[in-house]
Amino acid sequence: MAQYKHDRFFKFYIQSLYKTKGKTLQNIPVHNDEDLEIDLMFMVEGENSGWLSENLGLFDQLMQEHPTVIIEHYSSYLEEMDINKSMTRKNLYWDRKQKELVENTKAKTELTSSQPSKKEAKQQMENQNPFTWILTVNCSEKLLNLCGAQRATEFGVGVYRLPRIFRLGIVIITQLVDSPETMWLKMLGDKHSATSAFESIKQLSPERREKNDIISACIKYCVYLREIPTDSLTPEDEDFMKTMAQIDAWYEAEINKAKLEGEFLGKLKGKIESASTIIRAKFGAEVLTPQILSQLEQLSDQQLDNFIVLMFNWQQPLEMESWLSGSEKV
């Protein structure tokens, strides 16, 4: 769906949030037309520890609606054509997937001489027949009535389901109540919604993996927008870029603060803590391995200063790891 704005950020964002909770697939072709690609599909892996350690509120509830979920994002008003295309994409995908499952079951039966029960086969089909959530900044009451959408009261205000046969729901981000339960969804709203949500996310502990990864996703998208010629940006693009730039500026201020605090302490320990904070914020907590921490502890006072400065420029963990493993760190 290349015509919809901020598709790249949406994908960065979902993958960053849910990489500990399941598998995501992007740009699934269902027809010889980019407009009929499925942007993002999520397969729940319920045994993953992320479901217990990372609570993303309403977003988690939506993602667990079904074992296989298609997520679509619209950065302005949802139109009737958008819903029609969404259904078409899903139906084209499922038509092909269903045939594939039948063929696989048939081949397995021939090889093993065993056949799954009708109940098992039906459940497998059900688990892989996706449910679609459309996340939209706004949607008219007229369109909701036209497609027979009803409030999904168990999720609260702003969430709707179409008749069951369509396997589709709509989340209207502007209608969601501002709360810790909705802030992760609010980041996909308009500039006011995203800015407000990020203010809440900033208050989370620096040890929260999802906080650090979302900051990283925002920075990556800000870099992407900066590479686009200014005359190619729409007013909506420019507004969104300003929001991302504010997040980027906050991040740099936090880095400077951590650096200054480390210098004020005048101890290697303080600088190592500052360096660790920067690594978690920029690349994610999982990058700060015992090996990386050990390498930081072996650096001199001057080398730690150099490392903190270089972290402003590095875009990939590999650059940092290469420098730490190098023989010259001056």
Contacts in CASP RR format, 6 or more apart in sequence:
PFRMAT RR
TARGET T0000
AUTHOR 0000-0000-0000
METHOD contacts of the structure
MODEL  1
MAQYKHDRFFKFYIQSLYKTKGKTLQNIPVHNDEDLEIDLMFMVEGENSG
WLSENLGLFDQLMQEHPTVIIEHYSSYLEEMDINKSMTRKNLYWDRKQKE
LVENTKAKTELTSSQPSKKEAKQQMENQNPFTWILTVNCSEKLLNLCGAQ
RATEFGVGVYRLPRIFRLGIVIITQLVDSPETMWLKMLGDKHSATSAFES
IKQLSPERREKNDIISACIKYCVYLREIPTDSLTPEDEDFMKTMAQIDAW
YEAEINKAKLEGEFLGKLKGKIESASTIIRAKFGAEVLTPQILSQLEQLS
DQQLDNFIVLMFNWQQPLEMESWLSGSEKV
1 7 0 8 1.000
1 34 0 8 1.000
1 35 0 8 1.000
1 37 0 8 1.000
1 39 0 8 1.000
1 72 0 8 1.000
1 85 0 8 1.000
2 34 0 8 1.000
2 35 0 8 1.000
3 35 0 8 1.000
4 73 0 8 1.000
4 74 0 8 1.000
4 75 0 8 1.000
5 75 0 8 1.000
5 76 0 8 1.000
5 234 0 8 1.000
5 236 0 8 1.000
5 237 0 8 1.000
5 240 0 8 1.000
6 73 0 8 1.000
6 75 0 8 1.000
6 221 0 8 1.000
6 240 0 8 1.000
7 39 0 8 1.000
7 73 0 8 1.000
8 221 0 8 1.000
8 224 0 8 1.000
9 217 0 8 1.000
9 218 0 8 1.000
9 221 0 8 1.000
9 224 0 8 1.000
9 240 0 8 1.000
9 244 0 8 1.000
10 39 0 8 1.000
10 40 0 8 1.000
10 73 0 8 1.000
10 188 0 8 1.000
11 26 0 8 1.000
11 39 0 8 1.000
11 40 0 8 1.000
12 217 0 8 1.000
12 220 0 8 1.000
12 221 0 8 1.000
13 187 0 8 1.000
13 188 0 8 1.000
13 214 0 8 1.000
13 217 0 8 1.000
14 24 0 8 1.000
14 40 0 8 1.000
14 42 0 8 1.000
14 71 0 8 1.000
15 24 0 8 1.000
15 26 0 8 1.000
15 40 0 8 1.000
16 210 0 8 1.000
16 213 0 8 1.000
16 214 0 8 1.000
16 216 0 8 1.000
16 217 0 8 1.000
17 56 0 8 1.000
17 59 0 8 1.000
17 184 0 8 1.000
17 210 0 8 1.000
17 213 0 8 1.000
17 214 0 8 1.000
18 24 0 8 1.000
18 42 0 8 1.000
18 63 0 8 1.000
19 213 0 8 1.000
20 48 0 8 1.000
20 49 0 8 1.000
20 50 0 8 1.000
20 53 0 8 1.000
20 54 0 8 1.000
20 209 0 8 1.000
21 44 0 8 1.000
21 45 0 8 1.000
21 46 0 8 1.000
21 48 0 8 1.000
21 50 0 8 1.000
21 51 0 8 1.000
21 54 0 8 1.000
21 60 0 8 1.000
21 63 0 8 1.000
22 42 0 8 1.000
22 43 0 8 1.000
22 44 0 8 1.000
22 45 0 8 1.000
22 46 0 8 1.000
22 48 0 8 1.000
23 42 0 8 1.000
23 43 0 8 1.000
23 45 0 8 1.000
24 40 0 8 1.000
24 41 0 8 1.000
24 42 0 8 1.000
24 43 0 8 1.000
25 38 0 8 1.000
25 40 0 8 1.000
25 41 0 8 1.000
25 43 0 8 1.000
26 39 0 8 1.000
26 40 0 8 1.000
27 37 0 8 1.000
27 38 0 8 1.000
27 39 0 8 1.000
28 37 0 8 1.000
28 38 0 8 1.000
28 41 0 8 1.000
28 93 0 8 1.000
29 36 0 8 1.000
29 37 0 8 1.000
30 36 0 8 1.000
30 37 0 8 1.000
30 38 0 8 1.000
30 89 0 8 1.000
30 92 0 8 1.000
30 93 0 8 1.000
30 96 0 8 1.000
31 89 0 8 1.000
31 92 0 8 1.000
35 85 0 8 1.000
36 85 0 8 1.000
36 88 0 8 1.000
36 89 0 8 1.000
36 92 0 8 1.000
37 89 0 8 1.000
38 70 0 8 1.000
38 89 0 8 1.000
38 90 0 8 1.000
38 93 0 8 1.000
39 71 0 8 1.000
39 72 0 8 1.000
39 73 0 8 1.000
40 70 0 8 1.000
40 71 0 8 1.000
40 72 0 8 1.000
41 68 0 8 1.000
41 69 0 8 1.000
41 70 0 8 1.000
41 71 0 8 1.000
41 130 0 8 1.000
42 63 0 8 1.000
42 68 0 8 1.000
42 69 0 8 1.000
42 70 0 8 1.000
42 71 0 8 1.000
43 67 0 8 1.000
43 68 0 8 1.000
43 69 0 8 1.000
44 63 0 8 1.000
44 64 0 8 1.000
44 66 0 8 1.000
44 67 0 8 1.000
44 68 0 8 1.000
44 69 0 8 1.000
51 60 0 8 1.000
54 208 0 8 1.000
54 209 0 8 1.000
54 210 0 8 1.000
56 184 0 8 1.000
56 210 0 8 1.000
57 180 0 8 1.000
57 181 0 8 1.000
57 182 0 8 1.000
57 184 0 8 1.000
58 155 0 8 1.000
58 156 0 8 1.000
58 159 0 8 1.000
58 176 0 8 1.000
58 181 0 8 1.000
58 182 0 8 1.000
58 184 0 8 1.000
58 185 0 8 1.000
59 184 0 8 1.000
59 185 0 8 1.000
61 155 0 8 1.000
62 69 0 8 1.000
62 133 0 8 1.000
62 155 0 8 1.000
62 159 0 8 1.000
62 171 0 8 1.000
62 185 0 8 1.000
63 69 0 8 1.000
65 131 0 8 1.000
65 133 0 8 1.000
66 127 0 8 1.000
66 130 0 8 1.000
66 131 0 8 1.000
66 167 0 8 1.000
67 127 0 8 1.000
67 128 0 8 1.000
68 127 0 8 1.000
68 128 0 8 1.000
68 129 0 8 1.000
68 130 0 8 1.000
68 131 0 8 1.000
69 130 0 8 1.000
69 131 0 8 1.000
69 132 0 8 1.000
69 133 0 8 1.000
70 86 0 8 1.000
70 89 0 8 1.000
70 90 0 8 1.000
70 130 0 8 1.000
70 131 0 8 1.000
70 132 0 8 1.000
70 133 0 8 1.000
71 132 0 8 1.000
71 133 0 8 1.000
71 135 0 8 1.000
72 86 0 8 1.000
72 132 0 8 1.000
72 133 0 8 1.000
72 134 0 8 1.000
72 135 0 8 1.000
73 134 0 8 1.000
73 135 0 8 1.000
73 136 0 8 1.000
73 188 0 8 1.000
74 82 0 8 1.000
74 134 0 8 1.000
74 135 0 8 1.000
74 136 0 8 1.000
74 137 0 8 1.000
75 137 0 8 1.000
75 189 0 8 1.000
75 190 0 8 1.000
75 236 0 8 1.000
75 240 0 8 1.000
76 136 0 8 1.000
76 137 0 8 1.000
76 138 0 8 1.000
76 236 0 8 1.000
77 136 0 8 1.000
77 137 0 8 1.000
77 138 0 8 1.000
77 139 0 8 1.000
77 140 0 8 1.000
78 134 0 8 1.000
78 136 0 8 1.000
78 138 0 8 1.000
78 139 0 8 1.000
78 140 0 8 1.000
78 143 0 8 1.000
78 170 0 8 1.000
79 143 0 8 1.000
80 143 0 8 1.000
80 146 0 8 1.000
80 147 0 8 1.000
82 134 0 8 1.000
82 136 0 8 1.000
83 134 0 8 1.000
83 143 0 8 1.000
83 147 0 8 1.000
83 168 0 8 1.000
86 132 0 8 1.000
86 134 0 8 1.000
86 168 0 8 1.000
87 132 0 8 1.000
87 166 0 8 1.000
87 168 0 8 1.000
90 130 0 8 1.000
90 132 0 8 1.000
90 167 0 8 1.000
90 168 0 8 1.000
93 130 0 8 1.000
94 129 0 8 1.000
94 130 0 8 1.000
97 128 0 8 1.000
97 129 0 8 1.000
98 125 0 8 1.000
98 129 0 8 1.000
101 124 0 8 1.000
101 125 0 8 1.000
101 128 0 8 1.000
105 116 0 8 1.000
105 121 0 8 1.000
105 124 0 8 1.000
109 115 0 8 1.000
116 124 0 8 1.000
129 167 0 8 1.000
130 167 0 8 1.000
131 167 0 8 1.000
131 168 0 8 1.000
131 169 0 8 1.000
132 167 0 8 1.000
132 168 0 8 1.000
132 169 0 8 1.000
133 168 0 8 1.000
133 169 0 8 1.000
133 170 0 8 1.000
133 171 0 8 1.000
134 168 0 8 1.000
134 169 0 8 1.000
134 170 0 8 1.000
134 171 0 8 1.000
135 171 0 8 1.000
135 173 0 8 1.000
135 185 0 8 1.000
135 188 0 8 1.000
136 170 0 8 1.000
136 171 0 8 1.000
136 172 0 8 1.000
136 173 0 8 1.000
137 172 0 8 1.000
137 173 0 8 1.000
137 174 0 8 1.000
137 188 0 8 1.000
137 189 0 8 1.000
137 190 0 8 1.000
137 193 0 8 1.000
138 172 0 8 1.000
138 173 0 8 1.000
138 174 0 8 1.000
139 170 0 8 1.000
139 172 0 8 1.000
144 160 0 8 1.000
144 170 0 8 1.000
147 162 0 8 1.000
148 162 0 8 1.000
148 163 0 8 1.000
149 160 0 8 1.000
149 161 0 8 1.000
149 162 0 8 1.000
149 169 0 8 1.000
149 170 0 8 1.000
150 160 0 8 1.000
150 161 0 8 1.000
151 157 0 8 1.000
151 158 0 8 1.000
151 159 0 8 1.000
151 160 0 8 1.000
152 159 0 8 1.000
152 160 0 8 1.000
152 161 0 8 1.000
152 169 0 8 1.000
156 177 0 8 1.000
157 175 0 8 1.000
157 176 0 8 1.000
157 177 0 8 1.000
158 171 0 8 1.000
158 172 0 8 1.000
158 175 0 8 1.000
158 176 0 8 1.000
159 169 0 8 1.000
159 170 0 8 1.000
159 171 0 8 1.000
159 172 0 8 1.000
160 169 0 8 1.000
160 170 0 8 1.000
160 171 0 8 1.000
160 172 0 8 1.000
161 168 0 8 1.000
161 169 0 8 1.000
161 170 0 8 1.000
162 168 0 8 1.000
162 169 0 8 1.000
162 170 0 8 1.000
171 185 0 8 1.000
173 185 0 8 1.000
173 186 0 8 1.000
173 188 0 8 1.000
173 189 0 8 1.000
173 190 0 8 1.000
173 193 0 8 1.000
174 189 0 8 1.000
174 190 0 8 1.000
174 193 0 8 1.000
176 182 0 8 1.000
176 185 0 8 1.000
176 186 0 8 1.000
178 186 0 8 1.000
178 196 0 8 1.000
180 200 0 8 1.000
183 197 0 8 1.000
183 200 0 8 1.000
183 201 0 8 1.000
184 197 0 8 1.000
184 201 0 8 1.000
184 210 0 8 1.000
186 193 0 8 1.000
186 194 0 8 1.000
186 196 0 8 1.000
186 197 0 8 1.000
187 193 0 8 1.000
187 194 0 8 1.000
187 197 0 8 1.000
187 198 0 8 1.000
187 201 0 8 1.000
187 214 0 8 1.000
188 194 0 8 1.000
189 197 0 8 1.000
190 239 0 8 1.000
191 239 0 8 1.000
191 240 0 8 1.000
191 242 0 8 1.000
191 243 0 8 1.000
194 240 0 8 1.000
194 243 0 8 1.000
195 243 0 8 1.000
195 246 0 8 1.000
198 218 0 8 1.000
198 243 0 8 1.000
198 246 0 8 1.000
198 247 0 8 1.000
198 250 0 8 1.000
201 211 0 8 1.000
201 214 0 8 1.000
202 211 0 8 1.000
202 250 0 8 1.000
204 211 0 8 1.000
205 211 0 8 1.000
206 212 0 8 1.000
206 277 0 8 1.000
206 280 0 8 1.000
206 281 0 8 1.000
207 280 0 8 1.000
207 285 0 8 1.000
209 284 0 8 1.000
209 285 0 8 1.000
209 286 0 8 1.000
212 280 0 8 1.000
212 281 0 8 1.000
212 282 0 8 1.000
212 283 0 8 1.000
212 284 0 8 1.000
212 285 0 8 1.000
213 284 0 8 1.000
215 247 0 8 1.000
215 251 0 8 1.000
215 281 0 8 1.000
215 282 0 8 1.000
216 281 0 8 1.000
216 282 0 8 1.000
216 283 0 8 1.000
216 284 0 8 1.000
218 244 0 8 1.000
218 247 0 8 1.000
218 248 0 8 1.000
218 251 0 8 1.000
219 244 0 8 1.000
219 247 0 8 1.000
219 248 0 8 1.000
219 251 0 8 1.000
219 282 0 8 1.000
221 244 0 8 1.000
222 241 0 8 1.000
222 244 0 8 1.000
222 245 0 8 1.000
222 247 0 8 1.000
222 248 0 8 1.000
223 315 0 8 1.000
225 233 0 8 1.000
225 237 0 8 1.000
225 240 0 8 1.000
225 241 0 8 1.000
225 244 0 8 1.000
226 241 0 8 1.000
228 237 0 8 1.000
233 241 0 8 1.000
251 281 0 8 1.000
251 282 0 8 1.000
252 312 0 8 1.000
254 277 0 8 1.000
254 281 0 8 1.000
255 278 0 8 1.000
255 281 0 8 1.000
255 282 0 8 1.000
255 308 0 8 1.000
255 311 0 8 1.000
255 312 0 8 1.000
258 273 0 8 1.000
258 274 0 8 1.000
258 277 0 8 1.000
258 278 0 8 1.000
259 274 0 8 1.000
259 278 0 8 1.000
259 308 0 8 1.000
261 270 0 8 1.000
261 274 0 8 1.000
262 270 0 8 1.000
262 271 0 8 1.000
262 273 0 8 1.000
262 274 0 8 1.000
263 271 0 8 1.000
265 271 0 8 1.000
268 301 0 8 1.000
268 304 0 8 1.000
271 301 0 8 1.000
271 304 0 8 1.000
271 305 0 8 1.000
271 308 0 8 1.000
272 293 0 8 1.000
272 296 0 8 1.000
272 297 0 8 1.000
272 299 0 8 1.000
272 304 0 8 1.000
274 308 0 8 1.000
275 296 0 8 1.000
275 304 0 8 1.000
275 307 0 8 1.000
275 308 0 8 1.000
275 311 0 8 1.000
276 288 0 8 1.000
276 293 0 8 1.000
276 296 0 8 1.000
278 308 0 8 1.000
278 311 0 8 1.000
279 287 0 8 1.000
279 288 0 8 1.000
279 292 0 8 1.000
279 311 0 8 1.000
279 320 0 8 1.000
280 287 0 8 1.000
280 288 0 8 1.000
282 311 0 8 1.000
282 314 0 8 1.000
283 317 0 8 1.000
283 320 0 8 1.000
287 317 0 8 1.000
287 320 0 8 1.000
292 320 0 8 1.000
292 321 0 8 1.000
292 324 0 8 1.000
295 324 0 8 1.000
295 325 0 8 1.000
296 304 0 8 1.000
296 307 0 8 1.000
296 324 0 8 1.000
299 307 0 8 1.000
299 329 0 8 1.000
302 330 0 8 1.000
303 329 0 8 1.000
303 330 0 8 1.000
306 329 0 8 1.000
306 330 0 8 1.000
307 323 0 8 1.000
307 324 0 8 1.000
307 329 0 8 1.000
310 320 0 8 1.000
310 323 0 8 1.000
311 320 0 8 1.000
314 320 0 8 1.000
314 323 0 8 1.000
323 329 0 8 1.000
END
